Amino acid sequence: MDFEEKLSELKAKTEEICAKNCSMIVWGTGAAAAMYDKAFETAKLNICAYTSNDAGVWGGVKNNCPIIAPNEITAFENPFVLICVKNPQFMSEIRAQLSEMKPSVKNMFVDEFMFGIWADIILHNIERLEDDKSKKIYKSIISKRISGKDKMYEEFEENGYFALPMFQIPDEKEVFVDAGGFVGDTLERYLFKKLGMFKEYYVFEPDKNNYQALLARTDRLKREWNLQKDAVIPIFGGVGKESSVLYFKEVENGSSASHYTSEPGGSESKVYALDDFFRDKKIGFLKADIESWESDMLLGAISIIKRDKPKMAIAIYHNAADMCYILDWIDKLNLGYKFSIRHHTPTETDTTLYAYCDELSQGME
């Protein structure tokens, strides 16, 4: 079965499920499920409850829905479960657990279901991709995510955020915006790729431990590259669709999985709309990897994107909505953007959408 046939089959399957008005239950309450909060909102899914094998969360509430024990699933009328975990072993175990219930419970992996809903957008995105390599990567990654596979050996290449030649060209006038600076890893790669030639580098990071590591790395790099004192500007905060204060849940041990949430429980953190922050400054390059908040970031940057038409390297791997909607959203701005996709780890993380308005002279094989 080829890619288009598989998508058509999934589309028919998801349409049938939606037509039956099933009681939709999400299996997963951890970080993986949090990445899908906005995807479920975008898809306008009517989630009835969440569940997990973790007894510690039973009786709680997530997104205004009860968190139930698995043995309560069959109490719902016509239940249907979206398996929203990322570990392939857990996915298989949960599917087996659902099949053993009396009666057995219908289910799908979350990406399997979401890509079925958005099959038409996926096909349109493929047509909009500029090069055959991008089309092959996009199809392959979606196919693997549908089946619950997490190894992306064939798709993997290095040079994250800088895989295309025009994204590496040194420009002493460039203002770079790093949304999701983590511990300064992108900053260090940027300096090598650009030979230290740029005007200003703004880096946003809301995790306090990551931010401290970012500051230490920034100080070292300023010395090693003989940078001006104000060339790199770290900002302790995140980016979003509007300037505000939100809750931020931090994950220990330097993880990049810390994330914003609308639910109380984390620490308060500033969020900046890029339209506000860069109202009086032109930007040339926008990179974002912000744990499923990329769409919100773009909504808060629409004015500067229209004004400046920056090169953009945007992470689209956090959930199925991002894989489908971010390219489509930028395309509908009608600014003349072209699109390529590259994948930068051997696992399912770090799929990057490259958007640019200039012609690429080479490197598109």
N, C-alpha and C positions, 0 to 999 in steps of 0.2 A: 504494500500500500504506500503510495507516494505521499508527500507532505500535504498537498492540497486535499487529497482524499481523506486523510486522517483528520484534518481540520473540519472538513464537511461533516464527517461522522460525529465529531465532538460537538459541533454546532447543533446538529439534530438532537443529540442526546441531552444537551443542556436545555434546549428549548422544550423538550418533553418534560424534563424535571420541573422547570419553571411553570409550565402549564398545569401541572398537577397540584400546585400550591402546597408543596411539601413543607413540613416543619424543619427549617434549616438549622442545623446545629454544627458549630465549629469545634473540632477536636484540636485543642491547643490553646494555652493561655500564657505562654512564655514569649521570648523575644521574637521568634519566628512569626507567631500570631500577631504581635504588635506591629510588625512590618506590613501586615495586610489590613489594618484598620481603615486606612484611607482607600485601599483598593475595594473593600466591601462597600464603603460609602459611595465611591465612584460608580460601582455597579448597581447601586440601590438595592442591595440584597436585604431581605427581611430576616435577620438573624434572630432566632428564638432563644438560643442558649449557647453557652460554651461548656466544654467538658474536658477532663484530663484524668489520667491515672494518679495524679498527685492529690492525695486526700487533703493536703494542707490548704488547697484552694477551694475545696467544695464548700458551698454555701456563700461564697463571695459573689461579687458583681463585676462584670467587665462590659464596658460600653452599654451600660444600662440593661444588661442581660444577666440572668442568673448563671452561676457556674455550678453545674450539676455533676453528680457521680455518673460514670458510664452506665451503671445499671438502671439509671432513670431515663435513659434515652427512649426506650420502647414505650414509655408512658405517654410520649407525644404522639399525636395523630400523624400518620404517614411520615415518619422521621427520615431525614436525609442528612448525612454527615459529610462535611468538608474536612478532610484530614489536612491540618495546617501545622505540620512539623517538617523539619528539613532533613533529619537523619534518616537515610534509606532503611536502616534496620528497624527503627521505630515505626516508620510508615508501614512496613510489611506486617509488623506485629499488631498494629492498630487495626489494619484491614482484616487480619485473621480474627482478632477479638470481636469485631463487628459481625463477621460472618457466623460466629458461634452463638450470637444472641438469638433468642427465641421471641419472635421471628427474627431472621437475619436482617441487618440494617443496610439499606443501599448507601453507597458512599462513593466519593471520588477524591483524588488528590486535589488540593486547592488549585494548583496551576492547570491541571487537566480541565477543571471546571471553568476557570476564568478565561483560559485561552479559547475554550469552546464558545463562551459568550461573545468574545471579541474577535472571532475568526475573520470577519470581514475587514476589520481594521488592520489585522496582521497582514492580510493579503495586499491591502493598499500600501502598507509600509514597505513591503518587499518591492513593490513597483517604484517607490520613491528612493530606494537606496541607490547610491551612485555607482557602485562597483559590484562585480560578481562575487568577490571575496566576502563582502558584507552580507550579501544575500545568502550565501552558503552558511556563514557563521550564524546568522539570525535564525535560519530554518533549523540548523543543527541544535542550537541551544534550546529553542522552544520545544523541539521534539524530545530532547533528553529531559527537560523539566516536566513535560507531560507524563513521561513514564517513571518519574521519580529518580532519575539518575543524576549523580552529582559530580561525575568526572568529566572534565572538558579538556582532555589531553590534545585532541586534534585541533581544537579551536584556539588553544592558548598561544599567546605571543607576549613578549615583554614590552617595555616602553609604555606603561600605563599612563594615560592622558596625553601622551606625546607620540602616538604610533604613526600618525600621518606626517609627512615631511613638512607641510606648511605650519604645523603646530610646534615645530622645533626651530623655526627661523629666528635668530636673535634680533631683537628690536629694542633699541635704547629708549624708545618712547612708549613702550608697552606698559600698561597698567594691568596687572594680573590679579584676579579675585579667586581666592582659594576658599570655597565654602566646604567646611569639614576638613580642617587642617590636620587633625589627628595629632601626631607628635612631630610634625614637620618633615615627614618623609617626602611629600610632594615638593616642598620647598627645596630640599636638597637635590632632587632629580631635576627640578626646573633650572637651578643654577648651572648644573652640568650641561643640560640640553641647550640652554640659551647662552652658554659661555659667560655667564654673569652679566649679560647685557639686558637691562630692563630699566624702567623708570621707578615703578613702585609695585610692591607685592603686599596685598591685603589678605590676611588669613584669619578666618573665623573658626573658633573652636569653643564649644560650650562645656565640655567635660573638664573639670578643674584639674584632675591629675594629668590628663593629656595636655592641657594648656601649660602646666608647669614644665612638662617635658619639652613642649614646643618652644617655650621661652629659652630653656637651656640650649636647645639645638640652634635656635636663632642667634643667640650670642656667639656660639662657636662659629657658625657659618659667616657671620659678619666679620669676624676676625680673619678667618681663612680666605675669604673672598675680597677682603678689603672694601666692604660695602659701606656706604654712607650710613650714618646713624639712623636716619628716618626712611631708609630704602624698604625695609620690611616692617609692616605695621600689624602686629597681632591684636586681635579683638576677642575679648572673653565674652562669647555669646554665639548664638546661632542665627540662621536666616530663615525667613518665612514669608507668607503672603502679606503680612502687615507687621509693623513695629509694635511689639507687645512684650508681655512677660508670661511665660508658660512653665509648666513643670518639666523637669528633666531627670530621667532615671539613669544613673551611672552604673556601669558594669565594671567590676574590679579587674585588676591584673592587666591594665592597659588595653582592654578590649575596645574594638571599634564599634561594638554593638550597643553602646549607650545611645539613648534616643529620647526625643521629646514625646510627651504624652498629654492628652487633655484630662487625664485622671490624676487626682491628688496622690501624693505618695513620694514624689521626687523632690528635688530642690528647685527653687524658683530660678529662672534663667532669662536673661534678656534675649529677645529675638528682634532682628533688624530686617526690615524690608529693604532690599538693595536699591529700589527706586528712591527711597528716602536717603540712604547712606551716600549714594553716588549721584545725588541730584545735580551737583555742580562739578562732577569729575567724569571724564570720558574713560571707559574701560575698553580693553582690547581682547581680553581672554578671560572666560569664565569657566572654572572647573567646579564641579559639585559632586560630592559623595557624602550624603547626609542622612542615611538610614531611613529611606522612604519619604523624606520631606522635600525631595527634588521638585515635585510638581508645585508644592506651595511656594518654594523659593522662586520658581519661574513666574508664578502669578504676581509675586511681589517685585519682580524685575522687568515686567513687560515694557515699561516706559524706556528704560535704558537699553533694553534689547532692540526696540524699535529705533531708538536714537543712534546707538553706536554699532549695531550689528556685530557684536564681538564673536570671535571664535568660541565655541563651547564644547567642553568635554563633560558629559553628564552621565553619571551612573544610572543604569536602568535595570539593575538586577535584583533590587530589593523585593519587588513584588510584581505580579503579572500586569497590574495596571500600568506601572512604569514602563514595562517592556512594550506595551501597546500604545499608550496615550501620549507619552512625552514627545516622540517623533511627530505624531499626528498634530499635537497642539502647536509645536513650533512651525510645522508646515502650514497650518491654517493662518498664521500671521501674515503670510504672503510677502515675505521679506526677501525672497530669493535664496533661502538657505538650501544647501545640498547636505546629504547625510551619508555617513559611513558608520559601520559598527565593527568594533574589535573586542576581543575578550582577553583579559590579562592575568588570569590565574588558572591553574589546572583543575580547580573546583568551580562551582557555579557562581562564585562571587566575581565582581569586577568586570561585568559586561558594560562597555562604555559606548554611548552615542556621541559621535563627532558631528558637529553642525558647523558649517562654514559657508561664507558667501563668495569666497574667491575660488578661482579655478585651481585644481591640483595639477601640477605639471608632470608628476611621476609618482610612483609608489602605489598605484591603485590596482595592481595585478591581483 
